[in-house]
Structures are given as C-alpha cells and as structure tokens.
Amino acid sequence: MVAVMSKEPGGLPIGKVAELTGLSVHALRFFEREGLFLREIPRSGGGQRVYEQADVDWLALCGRLRDSGMPIATVKAFAELVRSGPGNEHERLTLLREHEQNVRTRIDDLNTSLKVIQGKVTTYEQHLRDGTAAGLWSPVPSR
C-alpha cells in the first residue's frame, strides 16, 4: 500500500481514498466497520463518506502493519490505544516492539530459507555447467 498526498481541497471521497491507498472500497468499508480508523468518518449531506489526508496517512500505516503480518485484532488494539489519546504511549510502544520482534523473527526465518534455496541454485548451476544434472532429485527412485 502506497499512500500519496491528495491535491484535492476539502474532504476526499471513498473512491479517491481507494485510489490513493491501493485499498478497495470494500476494504475501506471493512476498516471502518472494524473500528480501525482513528475517528468516525463523517458523511456529506448526500451520505457519502468524507475522508481527510490524516485518514489516508493512518491507512498507510495500517497497511504497512498488515503487510508485515500484524493481525487485524492487533491493528485494532493499536488504533484503540491511539484513539484513546495520551497516557498509553508505553502500551503502544510495547505492542509495536512485540510486532517488531515478530517481523525480525520472520525475516530471520526467511533468510534461513533463502540460504537453503541459494545453496540448491548453486548446486543446480554447477551440475548444469558440468553436464551432471540428469537425475538430480528424479521423481522416480533409482533401483
């Protein structure tokens, strides 16, 4: 998700927010239903949602948290802490530190997997260069 600044004056309609964030209109409505915004999204006289740039910025952060594996329930808990205002910064920091550690663990696991894959790539490249690739992990066991 990449959020960009809107050049439109006043509020932003849901379609524009979807365009700016890369989220679908359906996803934006889901975020609202789940209480993931920092404020209640106001409506125009015609009943259309009216977002502000701060909402787009918040969605960009939520998107990064989700992209990094944070569960919706945890994003929601973080939003509730932020929404409740000053005084709970230590709780927010604890939540973010826990997620940071989870992401670091996932990165370590992925790096371990990447090393194994790189080893296999090197093995296959060497066998192909040497002309000895036939039968490498053949699906039919040798007898």
N, C-alpha and C positions, 0 to 999 in steps of 0.2 A: 504494500500500500504506500503510495507516494502522495502526500498532501502538498498542494501548491496554494499560493496565496490567490484569493479571488480579487478581481479588479472591479467587481460589481459593487455599487454603493448599496447600503442598506442590507437587508437580510438576503439569505441565499435560499432558493427553492431546493427541494429534495433532489431533483434531477441534477442540479449543478453540484450539489454536495457529493452525489454519487460519482459524477464525472471527476471531481477534484480528488476524491479519496480512492477511487477504484472499487469502492463497495457498491453492491447493487442496492436499489431502492428497497428491496425486500430485506437485505441485511441491515440497512439503516433503521427500518421499522422494528426489526428484531432487537437491535441495540436499545432502542427506545423502550420497548416492552420490557426488556430485561433490566432496565434501570442502569444502563451503562453510561448515560450522559451525566454531566455534572449539574445539569439544570433541566427543568421541564422545557421541552421545545415548544415555543409559543406557536400559535396559528394565526394566519392572516384572517381578515374579515370573511374570506371565502373558504376558510377551513384548511388552507394549505400550511404545512409546516414551514417555519421560517428560521433558518439556522444563521449563526454568526461565524465569523472566522475562528473565534475561540473554540467553537464546536468542531470545526474541521481540524484544528490543531490537536484537540483532545482525541479525535478519531484516529489521527495519525499515530499518536502514542499507543492507543488501544490496539491498533493494527500491528504495531511492532511487538507489543506484548503477546498478542495472539500468534503472530508469525514465529515468535521464539518459543512457543509451546505453552504459554500461560493459559490455564483453563479459564473458561468463561466465568466460572464461580469466583476465581481469584481476581480476575479483572473487575468483576462486580464488587468484590470486597474492597479492592483498591479505590474504585470510584466512590463507594460509600464513605470511605475514610476521607478522601479529598473533599467530597461534597459536605461533609460534616464540619469542615473548617479547621482552623488552627487548634493545636493542642494534641494532635495524634501523629505528629511527624515521626516519632520513634516507631510507631506501629507501621507506618507506611514504609519506613526505611527497612524494618525487619522483613516485611513482605517482599520488597524489592531485592534485598540481599538473598533471601531464600530462592527467589526466582533466578537471580544471577548465578547462584551456585548450581541450580538445576541446569541452566544453559551451559555453564562451564563443563559439567559432567557429560552432557550430551555431546558437546564439542570434543571432549576427550575420547568418548566412545566412537564418534565419527572418525577422528584422527586415527584411532587404532584400526578401525575397519579400512580406512584409506591405505594404511601401510600394508595390510594384507593384500588388498586389491593391487596396489603398486607392485608388490612382490610377484603376484601372478602375471601382471602385464609384462614385467621384466622377464619372467620365465618364458612366457609365450613368445615374446620378441626374440629372445635368444634361440629358442628352438626353431622358430621360423627362419632366422638367419642361418642356422646350422643345418637346416633341412631335416631336423629330427622331430618335427611337430606331429607327425602321424601317430595317432594312438594316445595322444595326451588326454587323459581322462575320457577315454572312449566310453560311450553309453553301454557297450557290450563288454562284459568282463572277459578277460583272457582266460583260456582254459589250459 
